[in-house]
Amino acid sequence: MKIKQIFDEIAIESSTNKKVEILSQYKDNELLKRVLYLADSPRIKFYIKQIPTYECGPFDQGLEVALDALTALSSRSLTGHAAINHLKTTLEFCNPDDAYIIERIIEKDCKINLGTTLINKVFPKLIEETPYMGAKAFEEKLAKKIISDGLAYSQIKMDGRYCNANIKSHLCDLESRQGESTLLGDAKMLQELATLNDCVLNGELTMKGISRYESNGLIASLITIKKKELEGKSTAKEIAEFEADHMPMQEALDRIVFTVWDMITNEEYEAAKSSRPYFERYNSMVKLLEDNQFTNIEVVETKLIMTYEGAIQHFQEALARGEEGTILKASKGAWKDGKPTWQVKMKLEMDIDLKIIGFNYGTGKNANVISSVTAQSSDGIVNTRPTGINEKMMKFITDNQDKLLNTILEVKCSGLSQDSDGNYSLLHPVFKTLRDDKLSCDSLVSIKEIEAMAKGLK
């Protein structure tokens, strides 16, 4: 069976579980594994943004030969017009079904709606996981341990769109935490990154003069538009709507700022580890950016910390300015995939009780169940829709809506939020548990009191 037929069989199936079952039927197909790897591996790049116009000819070289030909692109043996002409010739020497598979590989999108995790479930460890170094949740003993080991760094916890800037041969690929390409066209920030020598920068995207919450939505819209452009689809309507609601598209792209906090080599990134201490990586990164004097790439706000009290003070200063919190990092910390004990989130977290006043059906596979609830403070001032309800709880809520209306729900959040119209809600609200042992909930006043206590991390 041709790879195109397998893709078609998977693509028309709506159930994710059945898609996996279908893929499992071909787990011994080495050609399929090779195609999936080339299409989904974040380490394989082809450096061509758009498929050239071509017509399949009478000669069929076979898919395996065509796959071999792609090495000239991924290795950068051919670049620019030579690379485009090479791809055009490769496609023209394929039958239409194989040419379609080559297109899917070049565009890094198999169009079968199966992510890396599910592909690896069928083909264990086929696709490399994108390495990401996070931070442990706050624990006083962890924070004090970091301080006791010597000089520490306290950095503002960004709440933008996380990216790895993977720079090779003056070409920059922005990769999400899941390894997906973050397409932003000719944004000024990308032009600046492309001037650097080979390295990988860890950071987040925000926009100048726009709140980080709003900028996340705008950047997501820009990425969607750029992805459609790459696929050769018309984007005139989306661009017109974006510009009518916000600003000229190029202005939005040029407002994007990449705020960075770490830098490793490409080899360290692929190995998912670096033994070099953080102070060494940080100092090298700072010097690199200072030497280049970029306007759209900057180092995250950083404060050198000598005491635990100093870490708490910086955390509280950040909250007072409306930031989400800080990250405390050991100066000698290595780089590794995961959440090491030498990085701790000093993040505001608090639990509050709210009253359930409404139920909301989901979409897609959750269209027939309640996927979120609307919750409100006792005085009706604070309103929110907490996320994070699991499937079992969704079914329970769906079957018991009458009984649950006006009952108490415990919600975990990162504090209060207030929009430009003065309406109160919660930051990052998460459904925690139903409280059938309580009859009353918090008011705005009591929520503010809880927030004030939580800001002391006690």
TORVEXVEX-356840 format. One record per residue (C-alpha): residue number from 0; residue in one letter; chain; x, y, z. Coordinates in Angstrom, 2 decimals, decimal comma, padded with zeros to 5 digits. Layout:
! residues N
VEXMI    nr   rest   kette         x         y         z
VEXMI   NUM      A       A         X         Y         Z
...
***
This chain:
! residues 458
VEXMI    nr   rest   kette         x         y         z
VEXMI     0      M       A    000,00    000,00    000,00
VEXMI     1      K       A    001,25    003,48   -000,89
VEXMI     2      I       A    002,03    005,91    001,94
VEXMI     3      K       A   -000,55    008,31    000,47
VEXMI     4      Q       A   -003,26    005,67    000,89
VEXMI     5      I       A   -002,28    005,13    004,53
VEXMI     6      F       A   -002,40    008,89    005,16
VEXMI     7      D       A   -005,82    009,11    003,51
VEXMI     8      E       A   -007,11    006,22    005,62
VEXMI     9      I       A   -005,98    007,95    008,81
VEXMI    10      A       A   -007,07    011,45    007,77
VEXMI    11      I       A   -010,73    010,58    007,11
VEXMI    12      E       A   -011,10    008,97    010,56
VEXMI    13      S       A   -012,42    011,47    013,14
VEXMI    14      S       A   -011,66    009,41    016,26
VEXMI    15      T       A   -008,12    009,87    017,59
VEXMI    16      N       A   -008,13    006,39    019,10
VEXMI    17      K       A   -009,10    004,85    015,77
VEXMI    18      K       A   -006,43    006,89    013,99
VEXMI    19      V       A   -003,86    005,32    016,32
VEXMI    20      E       A   -005,35    001,88    015,68
VEXMI    21      I       A   -005,00    002,38    011,92
VEXMI    22      L       A   -001,42    003,59    012,23
VEXMI    23      S       A   -000,63    000,58    014,43
VEXMI    24      Q       A   -001,58   -001,73    011,57
VEXMI    25      Y       A    001,47   -000,42    009,71
VEXMI    26      K       A    003,97   -000,37    012,57
VEXMI    27      D       A    006,34   -002,62    010,60
VEXMI    28      N       A    006,34   -000,35    007,55
VEXMI    29      E       A    009,86    001,13    007,50
VEXMI    30      L       A    009,09    003,52    004,64
VEXMI    31      L       A    006,16    004,94    006,61
VEXMI    32      K       A    008,41    005,41    009,63
VEXMI    33      R       A    010,93    007,26    007,50
VEXMI    34      V       A    008,25    009,56    006,08
VEXMI    35      L       A    006,83    010,32    009,51
VEXMI    36      Y       A    010,27    011,06    010,89
VEXMI    37      L       A    011,20    013,45    008,09
VEXMI    38      A       A    007,86    015,22    008,35
VEXMI    39      D       A    007,63    015,48    012,13
VEXMI    40      S       A    011,16    015,58    013,51
VEXMI    41      P       A    011,98    019,09    014,79
VEXMI    42      R       A    015,63    018,41    013,94
VEXMI    43      I       A    015,03    018,01    010,21
VEXMI    44      K       A    014,57    021,27    008,30
VEXMI    45      F       A    014,30    021,81    004,56
VEXMI    46      Y       A    014,55    025,63    004,44
VEXMI    47      I       A    011,96    026,08    001,70
VEXMI    48      K       A    008,91    028,10    002,56
VEXMI    49      Q       A    006,69    027,27   -000,41
VEXMI    50      I       A    006,29    024,31   -002,74
VEXMI    51      P       A    007,31    025,33   -006,30
VEXMI    52      T       A    004,90    024,88   -009,18
VEXMI    53      Y       A    005,47    021,51   -010,86
VEXMI    54      E       A    003,87    018,84   -013,03
VEXMI    55      C       A    004,46    015,14   -012,52
VEXMI    56      G       A    006,02    013,60   -015,60
VEXMI    57      P       A    005,90    010,08   -017,03
VEXMI    58      F       A    009,03    008,92   -015,18
VEXMI    59      D       A    008,47    007,63   -011,62
VEXMI    60      Q       A    011,66    007,42   -009,56
VEXMI    61      G       A    009,91    005,93   -006,51
VEXMI    62      L       A    009,33    007,45   -003,09
VEXMI    63      E       A    012,52    006,14   -001,48
VEXMI    64      V       A    014,70    007,77   -004,15
VEXMI    65      A       A    012,76    011,02   -003,73
VEXMI    66      L       A    013,32    010,89    000,03
VEXMI    67      D       A    017,05    010,43   -000,56
VEXMI    68      A       A    017,02    013,54   -002,75
VEXMI    69      L       A    015,71    015,64    000,15
VEXMI    70      T       A    019,03    015,23    001,97
VEXMI    71      A       A    020,51    017,90   -000,28
VEXMI    72      L       A    018,00    020,35    001,21
VEXMI    73      S       A    018,20    019,34    004,87
VEXMI    74      S       A    022,02    019,29    004,80
VEXMI    75      R       A    022,09    022,72    003,13
VEXMI    76      S       A    024,18    021,30    000,27
VEXMI    77      L       A    021,78    023,21   -001,96
VEXMI    78      T       A    020,29    026,55   -000,99
VEXMI    79      G       A    018,27    029,37   -002,54
VEXMI    80      H       A    017,18    028,95   -006,16
VEXMI    81      A       A    019,29    025,81   -006,53
VEXMI    82      A       A    017,36    024,17   -003,69
VEXMI    83      I       A    013,99    025,19   -005,14
VEXMI    84      N       A    014,94    023,85   -008,57
VEXMI    85      H       A    016,15    020,61   -006,99
VEXMI    86      L       A    012,83    020,17   -005,17
VEXMI    87      K       A    010,90    020,97   -008,35
VEXMI    88      T       A    012,82    018,29   -010,26
VEXMI    89      T       A    012,36    015,79   -007,44
VEXMI    90      L       A    008,59    016,34   -007,47
VEXMI    91      E       A    008,34    016,11   -011,25
VEXMI    92      F       A    010,05    012,70   -011,16
VEXMI    93      C       A    007,40    011,36   -008,76
VEXMI    94      N       A    003,94    009,97   -009,36
VEXMI    95      P       A    001,18    012,25   -007,97
VEXMI    96      D       A    000,71    010,20   -004,78
VEXMI    97      D       A    004,40    010,26   -003,90
VEXMI    98      A       A    004,65    013,94   -004,82
VEXMI    99      Y       A    001,89    014,64   -002,30
VEXMI   100      I       A    003,94    012,87    000,40
VEXMI   101      I       A    007,02    014,95   -000,49
VEXMI   102      E       A    004,90    018,09   -000,13
VEXMI   103      R       A    003,74    016,94    003,30
VEXMI   104      I       A    007,36    016,39    004,36
VEXMI   105      I       A    008,57    019,77    003,10
VEXMI   106      E       A    005,68    021,57    004,81
VEXMI   107      K       A    006,21    019,52    008,01
VEXMI   108      D       A    002,52    018,69    008,12
VEXMI   109      C       A    001,21    015,20    007,35
VEXMI   110      K       A   -002,40    016,46    007,59
VEXMI   111      I       A   -003,49    013,35    009,49
VEXMI   112      N       A   -004,10    015,10    012,82
VEXMI   113      L       A   -001,76    012,91    014,85
VEXMI   114      G       A    000,78    014,64    017,07
VEXMI   115      T       A    004,24    013,50    018,05
VEXMI   116      T       A    003,06    011,86    021,27
VEXMI   117      L       A    000,62    009,56    019,47
VEXMI   118      I       A    003,07    008,75    016,66
VEXMI   119      N       A    005,64    007,78    019,28
VEXMI   120      K       A    003,02    005,60    020,94
VEXMI   121      V       A    003,00    003,45    017,80
VEXMI   122      F       A    006,68    003,93    016,92
VEXMI   123      P       A    008,46    004,36    020,30
VEXMI   124      K       A    010,98    007,22    020,36
VEXMI   125      L       A    010,70    007,76    016,60
VEXMI   126      I       A    010,27    011,53    016,87
VEXMI   127      E       A    012,61    013,39    019,19
VEXMI   128      E       A    010,87    015,34    021,93
VEXMI   129      T       A    011,72    019,04    021,93
VEXMI   130      P       A    013,82    019,71    025,04
VEXMI   131      Y       A    012,46    022,30    027,45
VEXMI   132      M       A    013,89    023,31    030,80
VEXMI   133      G       A    011,21    024,52    033,18
VEXMI   134      A       A    011,15    025,19    036,90
VEXMI   135      K       A    009,86    023,41    039,97
VEXMI   136      A       A    006,79    024,73    041,77
VEXMI   137      F       A    007,63    026,90    044,77
VEXMI   138      E       A    008,83    025,18    047,89
VEXMI   139      E       A    010,59    027,19    050,57
VEXMI   140      K       A    013,23    024,52    051,14
VEXMI   141      L       A    014,09    024,39    047,40
VEXMI   142      A       A    014,36    028,17    047,20
VEXMI   143      K       A    016,59    028,30    050,27
VEXMI   144      K       A    018,75    025,49    048,90
VEXMI   145      I       A    019,34    027,50    045,72
VEXMI   146      I       A    020,40    030,50    047,80
VEXMI   147      S       A    022,64    028,39    050,05
VEXMI   148      D       A    024,61    027,16    047,06
VEXMI   149      G       A    025,84    030,70    046,42
VEXMI   150      L       A    024,86    033,57    044,18
VEXMI   151      A       A    021,43    033,13    042,56
VEXMI   152      Y       A    019,50    034,85    039,80
VEXMI   153      S       A    015,94    036,10    040,20
VEXMI   154      Q       A    014,22    036,75    036,87
VEXMI   155      I       A    010,79    038,03    035,92
VEXMI   156      K       A    008,49    035,15    035,02
VEXMI   157      M       A    007,38    035,87    031,49
VEXMI   158      D       A    003,87    034,99    030,40
VEXMI   159      G       A    004,28    035,32    026,68
VEXMI   160      R       A    004,56    032,66    023,97
VEXMI   161      Y       A    007,51    030,35    024,66
VEXMI   162      C       A    009,97    029,72    021,82
VEXMI   163      N       A    013,35    028,20    021,15
VEXMI   164      A       A    015,25    030,22    018,54
VEXMI   165      N       A    017,29    027,56    016,76
VEXMI   166      I       A    019,88    029,40    014,65
VEXMI   167      K       A    021,98    027,60    012,07
VEXMI   168      S       A    023,89    029,12    009,16
VEXMI   169      H       A    022,15    032,46    009,80
VEXMI   170      L       A    018,73    030,89    009,43
VEXMI   171      C       A    016,44    030,99    012,45
VEXMI   172      D       A    013,71    028,49    013,21
VEXMI   173      L       A    011,39    029,45    016,04
VEXMI   174      E       A    010,17    026,28    017,71
VEXMI   175      S       A    007,34    025,98    020,21
VEXMI   176      R       A    007,56    023,89    023,36
VEXMI   177      Q       A    006,07    021,05    021,29
VEXMI   178      G       A    008,63    021,47    018,50
VEXMI   179      E       A    006,22    023,11    016,05
VEXMI   180      S       A    007,48    025,91    013,81
VEXMI   181      T       A    006,42    029,38    014,90
VEXMI   182      L       A    005,98    031,25    011,62
VEXMI   183      L       A    006,29    035,03    011,79
VEXMI   184      G       A    007,38    035,96    008,28
VEXMI   185      D       A    009,82    038,87    008,14
VEXMI   186      A       A    009,32    040,15    011,68
VEXMI   187      K       A    012,13    042,49    012,69
VEXMI   188      M       A    012,98    040,22    015,61
VEXMI   189      L       A    013,60    037,32    013,20
VEXMI   190      Q       A    015,82    039,47    011,00
VEXMI   191      E       A    017,93    040,28    014,05
VEXMI   192      L       A    018,16    036,65    015,16
VEXMI   193      A       A    019,33    035,63    011,68
VEXMI   194      T       A    022,46    037,77    012,07
VEXMI   195      L       A    023,73    035,61    014,95
VEXMI   196      N       A    026,08    032,65    014,66
VEXMI   197      D       A    024,86    029,14    015,44
VEXMI   198      C       A    023,17    028,86    018,85
VEXMI   199      V       A    019,83    028,20    020,54
VEXMI   200      L       A    018,15    030,91    022,61
VEXMI   201      N       A    015,32    030,16    025,08
VEXMI   202      G       A    012,75    032,90    025,58
VEXMI   203      E       A    009,23    034,18    025,05
VEXMI   204      L       A    007,47    036,40    022,55
VEXMI   205      T       A    005,55    039,50    023,59
VEXMI   206      M       A    004,67    042,77    021,84
VEXMI   207      K       A    005,81    046,30    022,57
VEXMI   208      G       A    003,13    048,44    024,15
VEXMI   209      I       A    000,59    045,60    024,45
VEXMI   210      S       A   -000,25    043,55    027,54
VEXMI   211      R       A    001,19    040,06    027,49
VEXMI   212      Y       A   -002,31    038,52    027,59
VEXMI   213      E       A   -003,48    040,47    024,54
VEXMI   214      S       A   -000,18    039,98    022,73
VEXMI   215      N       A   -000,47    036,20    023,05
VEXMI   216      G       A   -003,70    036,32    021,06
VEXMI   217      L       A   -002,31    038,69    018,44
VEXMI   218      I       A    000,82    036,60    017,94
VEXMI   219      A       A   -001,32    033,46    017,59
VEXMI   220      S       A   -003,35    035,21    014,86
VEXMI   221      L       A   -000,18    036,28    013,04
VEXMI   222      I       A    001,17    032,72    013,13
VEXMI   223      T       A   -002,11    031,36    011,75
VEXMI   224      I       A   -002,01    033,85    008,87
VEXMI   225      K       A    001,63    033,08    008,07
VEXMI   226      K       A    000,94    029,35    008,13
VEXMI   227      K       A   -001,89    029,77    005,62
VEXMI   228      E       A    000,39    031,84    003,41
VEXMI   229      L       A    002,99    029,06    003,53
VEXMI   230      E       A    000,31    026,59    002,45
VEXMI   231      G       A   -000,50    028,81   -000,52
VEXMI   232      K       A   -003,95    029,73    000,78
VEXMI   233      S       A   -005,55    033,13    000,45
VEXMI   234      T       A   -005,19    035,25    003,58
VEXMI   235      A       A   -006,63    038,53    002,33
VEXMI   236      K       A   -009,76    038,23    004,50
VEXMI   237      E       A   -007,82    037,33    007,66
VEXMI   238      I       A   -005,33    040,16    007,12
VEXMI   239      A       A   -008,12    042,69    006,52
VEXMI   240      E       A   -009,92    041,59    009,70
VEXMI   241      F       A   -006,70    041,69    011,73
VEXMI   242      E       A   -005,80    045,17    010,53
VEXMI   243      A       A   -009,34    046,49    011,04
VEXMI   244      D       A   -009,38    045,22    014,63
VEXMI   245      H       A   -005,79    045,98    015,60
VEXMI   246      M       A   -003,08    047,56    013,43
VEXMI   247      P       A   -001,25    047,08    010,10
VEXMI   248      M       A    000,11    043,55    009,98
VEXMI   249      Q       A    003,72    044,55    009,41
VEXMI   250      E       A    003,55    046,93    012,35
VEXMI   251      A       A    002,33    044,06    014,52
VEXMI   252      L       A    005,16    041,81    013,32
VEXMI   253      D       A    007,72    044,51    014,03
VEXMI   254      R       A    006,36    045,03    017,54
VEXMI   255      I       A    007,19    041,45    018,51
VEXMI   256      V       A    009,98    041,21    021,06
VEXMI   257      F       A    011,91    038,06    021,93
VEXMI   258      T       A    012,89    038,17    025,61
VEXMI   259      V       A    015,56    035,57    026,36
VEXMI   260      W       A    016,99    034,03    029,52
VEXMI   261      D       A    019,28    031,21    028,38
VEXMI   262      M       A    021,58    030,24    025,53
VEXMI   263      I       A    023,04    026,84    024,63
VEXMI   264      T       A    024,82    025,42    021,62
VEXMI   265      N       A    022,99    023,53    018,87
VEXMI   266      E       A    024,77    020,35    019,95
VEXMI   267      E       A    023,66    020,81    023,56
VEXMI   268      Y       A    020,11    021,42    022,40
VEXMI   269      E       A    020,04    018,20    020,39
VEXMI   270      A       A    021,57    016,31    023,33
VEXMI   271      A       A    018,98    017,95    025,63
VEXMI   272      K       A    021,64    018,80    028,20
VEXMI   273      S       A    024,55    021,10    028,96
VEXMI   274      S       A    026,97    020,76    031,86
VEXMI   275      R       A    028,04    024,41    031,65
VEXMI   276      P       A    026,87    026,42    034,69
VEXMI   277      Y       A    024,12    028,98    034,25
VEXMI   278      F       A    026,31    031,98    035,09
VEXMI   279      E       A    028,55    031,06    032,15
VEXMI   280      R       A    025,65    030,64    029,73
VEXMI   281      Y       A    023,96    033,81    031,02
VEXMI   282      N       A    027,07    035,99    030,76
VEXMI   283      S       A    027,78    034,77    027,22
VEXMI   284      M       A    024,19    035,53    026,22
VEXMI   285      V       A    024,25    039,02    027,72
VEXMI   286      K       A    027,54    039,89    026,01
VEXMI   287      L       A    026,26    038,60    022,67
VEXMI   288      L       A    023,13    040,75    022,79
VEXMI   289      E       A    024,97    043,82    024,13
VEXMI   290      D       A    027,53    043,58    021,33
VEXMI   291      N       A    024,76    043,51    018,71
VEXMI   292      Q       A    022,54    046,22    020,26
VEXMI   293      F       A    019,32    044,68    019,01
VEXMI   294      T       A    016,02    046,52    019,35
VEXMI   295      N       A    013,67    043,52    019,36
VEXMI   296      I       A    015,72    040,97    021,28
VEXMI   297      E       A    016,34    041,60    024,95
VEXMI   298      V       A    017,47    039,85    028,11
VEXMI   299      V       A    014,82    039,15    030,73
VEXMI   300      E       A    014,90    041,44    033,77
VEXMI   301      T       A    017,38    039,81    036,13
VEXMI   302      K       A    018,45    040,55    039,69
VEXMI   303      L       A    021,39    038,98    041,50
VEXMI   304      I       A    020,25    037,46    044,80
VEXMI   305      M       A    022,29    036,68    047,90
VEXMI   306      T       A    019,54    035,90    050,45
VEXMI   307      Y       A    016,17    034,20    050,60
VEXMI   308      E       A    014,66    037,48    051,81
VEXMI   309      G       A    016,04    039,16    048,71
VEXMI   310      A       A    014,32    036,58    046,50
VEXMI   311      I       A    011,00    037,19    048,28
VEXMI   312      Q       A    011,41    040,94    047,95
VEXMI   313      H       A    012,01    040,75    044,18
VEXMI   314      F       A    009,01    038,44    043,83
VEXMI   315      Q       A    006,77    040,88    045,69
VEXMI   316      E       A    008,10    043,83    043,68
VEXMI   317      A       A    007,23    041,95    040,50
VEXMI   318      L       A    003,68    041,25    041,69
VEXMI   319      A       A    003,21    044,90    042,66
VEXMI   320      R       A    004,05    045,84    039,05
VEXMI   321      G       A    001,49    043,42    037,68
VEXMI   322      E       A    003,93    040,66    036,73
VEXMI   323      E       A    003,04    037,01    037,26
VEXMI   324      G       A    006,02    036,27    039,49
VEXMI   325      T       A    009,71    035,40    039,30
VEXMI   326      I       A    011,98    032,43    038,62
VEXMI   327      L       A    014,80    031,77    041,06
VEXMI   328      K       A    017,82    030,08    039,44
VEXMI   329      A       A    021,04    028,68    040,85
VEXMI   330      S       A    024,11    030,30    039,30
VEXMI   331      K       A    025,79    026,90    038,95
VEXMI   332      G       A    022,77    025,15    037,46
VEXMI   333      A       A    023,27    023,04    034,33
VEXMI   334      W       A    020,80    022,87    031,42
VEXMI   335      K       A    018,58    019,81    031,11
VEXMI   336      D       A    015,26    018,76    029,72
VEXMI   337      G       A    012,65    018,80    032,49
VEXMI   338      K       A    012,21    020,72    035,73
VEXMI   339      P       A    015,43    020,62    037,74
VEXMI   340      T       A    015,60    021,49    041,44
VEXMI   341      W       A    017,93    024,41    040,71
VEXMI   342      Q       A    015,10    026,46    039,15
VEXMI   343      V       A    012,02    027,37    041,21
VEXMI   344      K       A    008,88    029,31    040,25
VEXMI   345      M       A    008,12    032,08    042,70
VEXMI   346      K       A    004,57    032,29    041,41
VEXMI   347      L       A    001,43    033,50    043,08
VEXMI   348      E       A   -000,93    030,58    043,63
VEXMI   349      M       A   -004,08    030,72    045,74
VEXMI   350      D       A   -007,24    028,74    046,28
VEXMI   351      I       A   -010,62    030,45    046,48
VEXMI   352      D       A   -014,22    029,29    046,72
VEXMI   353      L       A   -016,78    030,40    044,14
VEXMI   354      K       A   -020,41    029,61    043,37
VEXMI   355      I       A   -021,34    027,71    040,20
VEXMI   356      I       A   -023,87    029,81    038,25
VEXMI   357      G       A   -023,73    028,26    034,78
VEXMI   358      F       A   -022,65    025,34    032,62
VEXMI   359      N       A   -020,98    025,42    029,22
VEXMI   360      Y       A   -020,94    022,65    026,63
VEXMI   361      G       A   -017,68    022,06    024,82
VEXMI   362      T       A   -016,80    021,68    021,15
VEXMI   363      G       A   -015,51    018,81    019,04
VEXMI   364      K       A   -015,37    015,59    021,02
VEXMI   365      N       A   -016,78    017,46    024,05
VEXMI   366      A       A   -019,78    018,87    022,19
VEXMI   367      N       A   -022,21    016,74    024,21
VEXMI   368      V       A   -020,74    017,27    027,66
VEXMI   369      I       A   -020,17    020,24    029,97
VEXMI   370      S       A   -016,51    021,17    029,51
VEXMI   371      S       A   -016,47    024,26    031,73
VEXMI   372      V       A   -018,57    026,00    034,35
VEXMI   373      T       A   -019,18    029,67    035,02
VEXMI   374      A       A   -018,32    030,56    038,61
VEXMI   375      Q       A   -018,93    033,73    040,59
VEXMI   376      S       A   -018,00    035,35    043,91
VEXMI   377      S       A   -020,67    035,73    046,62
VEXMI   378      D       A   -021,17    039,41    045,77
VEXMI   379      G       A   -021,41    038,72    042,02
VEXMI   380      I       A   -018,39    040,91    041,22
VEXMI   381      V       A   -015,79    038,29    040,26
VEXMI   382      N       A   -016,69    035,98    037,36
VEXMI   383      T       A   -014,60    033,28    035,74
VEXMI   384      R       A   -014,60    030,00    033,79
VEXMI   385      P       A   -011,95    027,71    035,31
VEXMI   386      T       A   -010,23    025,24    032,99
VEXMI   387      G       A   -008,82    021,78    033,62
VEXMI   388      I       A   -011,90    019,60    034,08
VEXMI   389      N       A   -011,10    015,96    033,31
VEXMI   390      E       A   -013,39    013,71    031,26
VEXMI   391      K       A   -014,77    011,84    034,27
VEXMI   392      M       A   -015,70    015,10    036,00
VEXMI   393      M       A   -017,20    016,49    032,77
VEXMI   394      K       A   -019,59    013,54    032,63
VEXMI   395      F       A   -020,48    013,89    036,31
VEXMI   396      I       A   -021,24    017,60    035,93
VEXMI   397      T       A   -023,26    016,99    032,77
VEXMI   398      D       A   -025,42    014,41    034,55
VEXMI   399      N       A   -025,88    016,54    037,69
VEXMI   400      Q       A   -026,33    020,11    036,51
VEXMI   401      D       A   -029,50    020,75    038,53
VEXMI   402      K       A   -027,88    019,50    041,73
VEXMI   403      L       A   -024,64    021,44    041,17
VEXMI   404      L       A   -026,18    024,81    040,31
VEXMI   405      N       A   -025,39    027,36    043,06
VEXMI   406      T       A   -023,06    024,92    044,87
VEXMI   407      I       A   -019,46    025,73    045,81
VEXMI   408      L       A   -016,39    025,11    043,67
VEXMI   409      E       A   -012,76    025,44    044,78
VEXMI   410      V       A   -010,61    027,15    042,16
VEXMI   411      K       A   -006,82    027,52    041,98
VEXMI   412      C       A   -005,60    030,72    040,34
VEXMI   413      S       A   -002,73    033,21    040,11
VEXMI   414      G       A   -004,61    036,17    041,54
VEXMI   415      L       A   -007,22    038,71    040,53
VEXMI   416      S       A   -007,51    040,35    037,13
VEXMI   417      Q       A   -009,40    043,49    036,13
VEXMI   418      D       A   -010,09    044,60    032,55
VEXMI   419      S       A   -010,25    048,16    031,21
VEXMI   420      D       A   -013,98    048,30    032,01
VEXMI   421      G       A   -013,37    047,43    035,65
VEXMI   422      N       A   -014,69    043,87    035,46
VEXMI   423      Y       A   -013,01    041,40    037,80
VEXMI   424      S       A   -011,95    037,86    036,91
VEXMI   425      L       A   -009,15    035,46    037,87
VEXMI   426      L       A   -005,72    034,88    036,37
VEXMI   427      H       A   -005,22    031,33    035,05
VEXMI   428      P       A   -008,21    029,81    036,91
VEXMI   429      V       A   -008,14    026,02    037,22
VEXMI   430      F       A   -010,99    023,77    038,35
VEXMI   431      K       A   -009,80    022,11    041,55
VEXMI   432      T       A   -012,67    020,34    043,32
VEXMI   433      L       A   -016,37    020,48    044,15
VEXMI   434      R       A   -016,96    021,49    047,78
VEXMI   435      D       A   -020,17    019,82    048,94
VEXMI   436      D       A   -019,04    020,51    052,50
VEXMI   437      K       A   -019,42    024,28    052,07
VEXMI   438      L       A   -022,47    026,50    051,70
VEXMI   439      S       A   -020,78    029,89    051,19
VEXMI   440      C       A   -018,02    031,24    048,99
VEXMI   441      D       A   -015,57    034,13    048,83
VEXMI   442      S       A   -016,39    037,75    048,04
VEXMI   443      L       A   -014,15    040,26    046,24
VEXMI   444      V       A   -013,00    041,54    049,63
VEXMI   445      S       A   -012,02    038,09    050,91
VEXMI   446      I       A   -010,33    037,21    047,61
VEXMI   447      K       A   -008,20    040,36    047,91
VEXMI   448      E       A   -007,27    039,32    051,45
VEXMI   449      I       A   -006,28    035,84    050,26
VEXMI   450      E       A   -004,21    037,39    047,46
VEXMI   451      A       A   -002,42    039,70    049,89
VEXMI   452      M       A   -001,45    036,75    052,10
VEXMI   453      A       A   -000,37    034,66    049,10
VEXMI   454      K       A    001,97    037,40    047,94
VEXMI   455      G       A    004,06    036,68    050,98
VEXMI   456      L       A    004,38    033,08    049,73
VEXMI   457      K       A    003,07    031,90    053,10
***
